[in-house]
Amino acid sequence: MKTTIGILFVCISATCGFLFGSSSGPEWNTLGTTWGPNPLNRQYFAKQPLTIEEARSSGFEPISTGCEGKFLGQRFIQNKDIGLILIYDSKGFIAGTQMAVPISLITTDYYKYAEQKMFNRDTVAGIDAYVLTAYFVDPKTICASDDSSNTRVKGSVGTGLWLQDGADPIRDSIVIPMSQSDAVTTKWVQGACFPSMGVHFWYDNRLDSDCTRYFPAFLLYNKEKLTGFGWAVFGKYEYTKRTEFPPLAAISSFLKPVPTCMPEKYAEVGGFTTMHIYFNTAPWNLVC
């Protein structure tokens, strides 16, 4: 059944590419979350609001409106779900996203959350959690309402990708390569490609990688262009409908090479929790 769905998706994608053209490559015009086998299911590739106005009309509520502390921007959640936090800049445009994992669910015996700088501990909507953060524009411009550099076009997701790797959102945010050809010259290691996802890149992935400190984010490239990224956390955390729970075989197929510690660690923690985040959800632009 899964094979049939995959073939159907590829066929639909190829047909759409022929009809609509794909030479221009994926544009950053949609923010979508959560991969699933059926792109027609609203739970998968779910489009998220690109402005505060759209967020409020979709039932999102603010959890912070200032720029003090560990994170930048105006942060919103829907239905008290901290699995997906949307960040907006001072002008009300989408500027980033976060995934928060309740600490009450976490077993630190298997993963060194406190030692992995990507995880920042914070109270989110009254919940003690570890938070992963990504920005879609230069962090320095998110709170600068009068800064001429903070110029956005309505309908655009952003201008780049920054991952917050520490407590200071400006000093500690790392810039992600926009092209696959640039990514291969860094510590990001190319993994496998899967239609409807893209070419996966994992940070400093090696056979001898330490699974207790494994970098909890991956990148997605399509047609040589950065078209998304994702979170990857050891443990099966079923507190939100936004996440995915890939089997070990799927995780192993995405990694090249597969760290020797991965199978044992997967079994110890009871699974893997991921979330794919897309800057373009048009199916003809998500084919390897």
C-alpha positions in Angstrom: 0.0 0.0 0.0 2.8 2.4 0.9 4.5 1.6 -2.3 1.4 2.3 -4.3 0.9 5.7 -2.6 4.5 6.6 -3.2 4.2 5.7 -6.9 1.0 7.7 -7.2 2.6 10.7 -5.6 5.6 10.6 -8.0 3.3 10.2 -11.0 1.1 13.1 -9.9 4.3 15.2 -9.3 5.7 14.3 -12.7 2.5 15.2 -14.4 2.2 18.5 -12.7 5.8 19.3 -13.5 5.0 18.7 -17.2 1.8 20.7 -17.2 2.9 23.7 -15.1 6.7 23.7 -15.7 9.3 23.3 -13.1 12.4 24.9 -14.6 12.1 28.0 -12.3 12.6 25.8 -9.2 10.8 26.0 -5.9 9.8 29.4 -4.6 9.5 30.2 -0.9 5.8 31.1 -1.1 4.2 28.6 1.3 5.0 27.5 4.9 3.9 23.9 5.3 4.3 21.4 8.1 4.3 17.7 8.6 5.0 15.0 6.0 2.5 12.3 5.3 1.9 9.6 2.6 -1.3 11.3 1.3 -0.7 14.9 0.2 -4.5 15.3 -0.1 -4.9 14.8 3.7 -5.1 18.2 5.3 -3.1 17.0 8.3 -0.1 16.7 6.0 1.8 19.5 4.2 -0.5 21.7 6.3 -0.2 25.4 5.2 0.5 27.8 8.1 -0.5 31.5 8.2 2.1 33.9 6.8 0.9 37.0 8.8 -0.3 37.7 12.3 -3.6 38.7 10.9 -4.0 35.3 9.2 -2.8 33.5 12.4 -5.4 35.2 14.6 -8.1 34.3 12.1 -6.9 30.7 12.2 -7.2 30.5 16.0 -3.6 31.1 16.9 -3.0 32.9 20.1 0.1 34.9 21.3 2.4 33.4 24.0 4.9 36.3 23.8 5.0 39.6 22.1 8.4 41.0 23.1 12.0 40.6 21.9 13.6 40.1 25.3 15.0 36.8 26.5 16.2 33.8 24.6 14.0 34.2 21.5 13.0 36.9 19.0 9.6 37.9 17.6 6.0 37.6 18.4 5.2 33.9 19.1 1.9 32.2 18.5 0.4 28.7 19.1 -2.9 27.1 18.2 -5.1 25.1 20.5 -2.4 25.2 23.3 -0.2 23.0 21.1 3.4 23.8 21.8 4.6 21.3 19.2 4.4 24.1 16.6 5.1 27.7 17.5 5.0 30.4 14.8 7.2 33.5 15.0 6.3 36.8 13.4 8.4 39.9 13.0 7.6 43.5 14.1 5.7 44.1 10.9 3.5 41.0 11.4 5.2 38.8 8.7 6.2 35.2 9.4 9.8 35.1 10.6 10.4 31.7 12.0 9.1 28.6 13.9 9.8 26.5 16.9 9.1 23.1 18.3 8.9 22.7 22.0 9.1 19.3 23.8 7.7 19.1 27.3 10.5 18.2 29.7 8.0 15.9 31.6 8.1 13.5 28.7 11.9 13.5 28.3 14.3 10.9 29.7 17.8 12.5 29.8 19.5 9.1 30.3 19.5 8.5 26.6 20.1 12.0 25.2 22.1 14.9 26.6 19.5 17.7 26.0 21.3 20.1 28.4 24.5 19.7 26.5 23.1 20.1 23.0 23.0 23.9 22.4 20.1 23.7 19.9 17.8 22.9 22.8 17.0 26.0 24.9 15.0 25.4 28.1 12.1 27.7 28.6 8.5 28.0 29.9 6.1 27.9 27.0 2.4 28.5 27.7 3.1 27.4 31.3 4.9 24.2 30.2 8.6 23.6 31.1 10.1 22.6 27.7 13.1 22.2 25.5 12.7 24.5 22.5 14.2 24.2 19.0 14.2 27.5 17.0 14.6 28.5 13.4 14.3 32.0 11.8 13.4 32.7 8.2 15.0 36.2 8.1 18.1 37.7 9.5 17.5 37.6 13.3 18.8 41.1 13.6 15.9 42.5 11.6 13.0 40.6 13.3 12.5 43.2 16.1 13.6 46.3 14.1 10.3 47.8 13.0 12.0 50.9 11.6 15.0 49.2 10.1 15.0 49.6 6.3 16.6 46.2 6.0 13.4 44.6 7.4 11.6 44.8 4.0 9.3 41.9 3.3 7.0 41.0 0.4 3.6 39.8 1.3 3.3 36.1 0.5 7.0 35.4 1.0 8.1 33.0 3.7 11.5 34.6 4.2 15.0 35.3 2.8 17.0 32.5 4.4 17.3 30.0 7.2 19.0 30.6 10.6 19.1 27.9 13.3 19.5 29.1 16.9 22.3 27.1 18.3 22.6 28.7 21.8 20.9 31.1 24.2 21.5 34.3 22.3 19.3 34.4 19.2 21.5 36.8 17.3 25.0 35.8 18.3 24.3 32.0 18.3 22.1 31.7 15.1 23.9 29.8 12.3 23.3 30.6 8.6 22.2 27.7 6.5 23.5 27.3 2.9 20.8 28.2 0.3 22.1 25.9 -2.3 22.9 22.2 -2.2 26.3 22.9 -3.9 27.2 25.2 -1.0 25.9 22.7 1.6 28.3 19.9 0.4 31.3 22.1 1.2 30.3 22.4 4.9 29.9 20.0 7.8 26.4 19.2 6.5 26.4 15.7 5.1 24.2 14.6 2.2 21.9 11.8 2.9 19.1 10.2 0.8 16.4 11.9 -1.3 12.8 10.9 -1.0 10.1 12.2 -3.3 7.7 14.7 -1.5 10.5 15.5 1.0 13.8 16.2 -0.8 17.5 15.5 -0.4 18.2 15.3 3.3 21.3 16.8 4.8 22.4 15.9 8.4 25.0 17.9 10.4 28.4 16.2 10.9 26.9 12.8 10.3 29.5 10.0 10.7 29.7 6.3 11.5 31.1 7.2 14.9 28.6 10.0 15.6 27.5 10.3 19.3 23.8 9.6 19.4 23.5 11.2 22.8 24.3 14.6 21.3 23.1 14.1 17.7 22.3 17.4 16.0 18.4 17.7 16.1 17.8 19.3 12.7 18.1 18.4 9.1 18.0 20.3 5.8 15.9 19.6 2.6 17.0 20.5 -0.9 15.0 20.2 -4.1 16.5 21.0 -7.6 19.6 22.2 -5.8 17.7 24.8 -3.7 16.9 24.8 0.0 13.2 24.2 0.2 12.8 23.1 3.8 14.2 21.6 6.9 13.1 19.6 9.9 13.4 18.7 13.5 14.6 15.2 14.6 14.5 14.2 18.2 15.3 10.9 19.9 12.2 9.5 21.6 8.6 9.0 20.6 6.7 12.1 21.9 3.0 11.9 21.1 1.9 15.2 22.6 1.1 16.9 19.2 -0.4 16.0 15.9 2.2 18.0 14.0 5.0 15.4 14.3 5.9 12.2 12.5 7.2 8.9 13.9 9.4 7.2 11.2 10.4 3.6 11.7 14.1 2.7 12.0 14.2 1.5 8.5 13.1 4.9 7.2 15.6 6.8 9.4 18.4 4.5 8.3 17.5 5.0 4.6 17.8 8.8 5.0 21.3 8.7 6.5 24.5 8.1 4.7 26.3 6.6 6.5 24.1 5.3 9.3 25.8 5.9 12.7 26.6 2.7 14.4 24.9 3.9 17.6 21.6 4.6 15.8 19.8 1.2 15.9 20.5 0.6 19.6 19.6 4.2 20.5 16.4 4.0 18.6 15.4 0.9 20.5 16.4 2.4 23.9 14.3 5.5 23.5 11.3 3.9 21.8 11.4 5.7 18.5 12.2 9.0 16.8 10.1 12.1 16.5 10.5 14.3 13.5 8.7 17.3 11.8 9.3 18.3 8.2 8.8 22.0 7.4 8.5 23.2 3.9 8.9 26.6 2.2 7.1 25.3 -0.9 4.5 22.5 -0.9 3.7 22.3 -4.6 4.2 18.6 -5.3 6.0 19.1 -8.6 8.7 21.0 -6.7 9.2 18.3 -4.2 10.6 15.6 -6.5 14.2 14.5 -6.3 
